[in-house]
Amino acid sequence: MQEIIPDTPTTFDSSLDSSNPLISKALKFIREKGLSCLPREKIYIGGSDIIFNGIVNAPLKAQKDAFLEAHKDYIDLQVIVSGTESFGLKNVHECKDVRTAYNPEKDVVFFNDAYSKIVTLTSGKVILLPPESAHAPQIGEGSVLKGVFKIKALKQ
């Protein structure tokens, strides 16, 4: 088993897994469906613990237009089916300049802070973004075919 590491672009393969049972379940879903056969519609896996928002053709934007976002209740597991997408990243505890206050219904807060680093994902890569990871997705040119899993964060 290869443990998925937060904030690190990782090639999806059959050995990728997690000690978190909900993340493991989402990875199993990808393995069973196959990257190219993931559904386009929103589905719930195991109730509301795992929400797959469906495969979308997401438009990309310039870095200056991509603001950091963070979540409290859900972990993002993002998978690139086709294309290239960059993400700005920063530890949420280092974010000080709130752009839009936390919205509990949408589980999101936005920040104006600069990124600490930028990572790039290509086709067949996944990235795990836990609540402590503020992230600015969809940076690049053109569009990317991707899917986003929202996985209930296990409270410590």
C-alpha positions in Angstrom: 0.0 0.0 0.0 1.2 3.5 -0.9 -0.3 6.0 1.6 -1.7 9.2 0.0 0.1 12.2 1.3 -1.7 15.6 1.8 -0.8 18.5 -0.5 1.3 16.2 -2.8 0.4 15.4 -6.4 0.3 11.6 -6.6 -0.1 9.3 -9.6 -3.3 7.2 -9.1 -2.7 3.5 -9.2 -4.0 0.4 -7.5 -1.6 0.6 -4.6 -2.7 4.0 -3.5 -4.7 3.9 -0.2 -5.2 5.7 3.1 -5.4 4.7 6.8 -8.4 7.0 6.9 -11.4 4.6 6.1 -13.4 7.3 4.2 -10.4 8.4 2.0 -9.7 4.7 1.4 -13.4 4.2 0.3 -13.1 7.1 -2.2 -9.9 5.7 -3.6 -11.5 2.3 -3.9 -14.4 3.9 -5.8 -11.9 5.4 -8.3 -10.2 2.0 -8.7 -13.5 0.2 -9.3 -14.8 2.7 -11.8 -11.6 3.6 -13.5 -10.5 7.2 -14.1 -12.1 7.4 -17.6 -15.4 5.9 -16.4 -16.1 8.1 -13.3 -19.7 9.4 -13.5 -20.6 13.0 -14.5 -23.4 13.3 -12.0 -23.2 14.0 -8.3 -23.4 10.9 -6.2 -23.2 10.1 -2.5 -21.0 7.2 -1.4 -22.0 5.8 2.1 -24.5 8.6 2.9 -23.2 12.1 3.2 -19.7 11.0 4.4 -18.4 11.0 0.8 -19.8 13.2 -1.9 -18.5 12.9 -5.5 -19.4 16.0 -7.4 -19.1 14.3 -10.7 -16.6 14.8 -13.6 -16.6 18.4 -14.9 -14.8 20.3 -17.6 -13.5 23.1 -15.3 -12.3 26.3 -16.8 -8.8 27.4 -15.7 -7.8 30.9 -14.7 -4.8 33.1 -14.2 -2.9 32.9 -10.9 -3.9 36.4 -10.0 -7.6 35.4 -10.2 -7.3 32.2 -8.1 -7.9 32.8 -4.4 -7.1 30.4 -1.6 -10.1 28.5 -0.2 -10.4 26.2 2.8 -12.9 23.9 4.3 -13.6 22.8 7.9 -16.0 19.8 7.6 -14.7 18.1 4.4 -11.5 17.0 2.9 -11.1 17.5 -0.9 -9.8 14.6 -3.0 -9.3 16.0 -6.5 -8.5 13.8 -9.5 -7.4 14.9 -12.9 -8.9 12.8 -15.7 -7.5 14.9 -18.6 -5.4 18.0 -18.8 -3.1 20.0 -16.5 -4.1 22.0 -13.4 -2.0 24.0 -10.9 -3.0 24.6 -7.3 -1.7 27.4 -5.0 -1.2 26.0 -1.4 -0.8 27.4 2.1 -1.4 26.1 5.6 -4.7 27.6 6.7 -3.3 28.6 10.0 -0.9 31.0 8.2 -3.8 32.6 6.3 -4.6 36.0 7.8 -6.4 38.0 5.1 -10.0 36.8 4.8 -11.6 37.6 1.5 -15.0 36.0 2.2 -16.0 34.8 5.7 -16.6 31.1 6.4 -20.0 29.9 5.0 -21.0 26.8 7.0 -23.7 25.9 4.4 -21.0 25.7 1.6 -18.2 24.7 4.0 -15.8 27.3 2.5 -13.8 30.4 3.5 -11.7 32.4 1.0 -8.4 34.2 1.6 -6.4 36.9 -0.2 -3.1 35.6 1.1 -0.2 34.7 -1.2 0.5 31.0 -1.7 3.4 29.2 0.0 3.8 27.0 -3.0 2.3 25.9 -6.3 1.9 22.3 -7.4 0.8 21.0 -10.8 -1.3 17.9 -11.5 -1.5 16.2 -14.9 -3.8 13.5 -16.2 -4.0 10.5 -13.8 -2.9 12.5 -10.7 -4.8 13.0 -7.5 -4.3 15.5 -4.6 -5.6 15.2 -1.0 -6.5 18.6 0.5 -7.4 18.3 4.2 -9.0 21.1 6.2 -5.6 22.6 7.2 -4.7 23.0 3.5 -5.9 26.3 2.0 -5.8 25.8 -1.8 -6.4 27.8 -4.9 -7.5 25.4 -7.6 -8.0 25.7 -11.4 -4.9 27.7 -12.2 -3.7 27.4 -15.8 -4.9 27.9 -19.4 -7.9 26.4 -21.1 -9.8 23.8 -19.1 -9.3 20.5 -17.2 -11.4 17.4 -17.0 -11.6 16.6 -13.2 -13.6 15.2 -10.4 -13.8 16.4 -6.8 -14.6 14.1 -3.8 -15.8 15.8 -0.6 -14.9 13.5 2.2 -16.2 14.1 5.8 -13.2 15.1 8.0 -12.9 12.8 11.0 -12.8 14.9 14.1 -9.9 14.2 16.4 
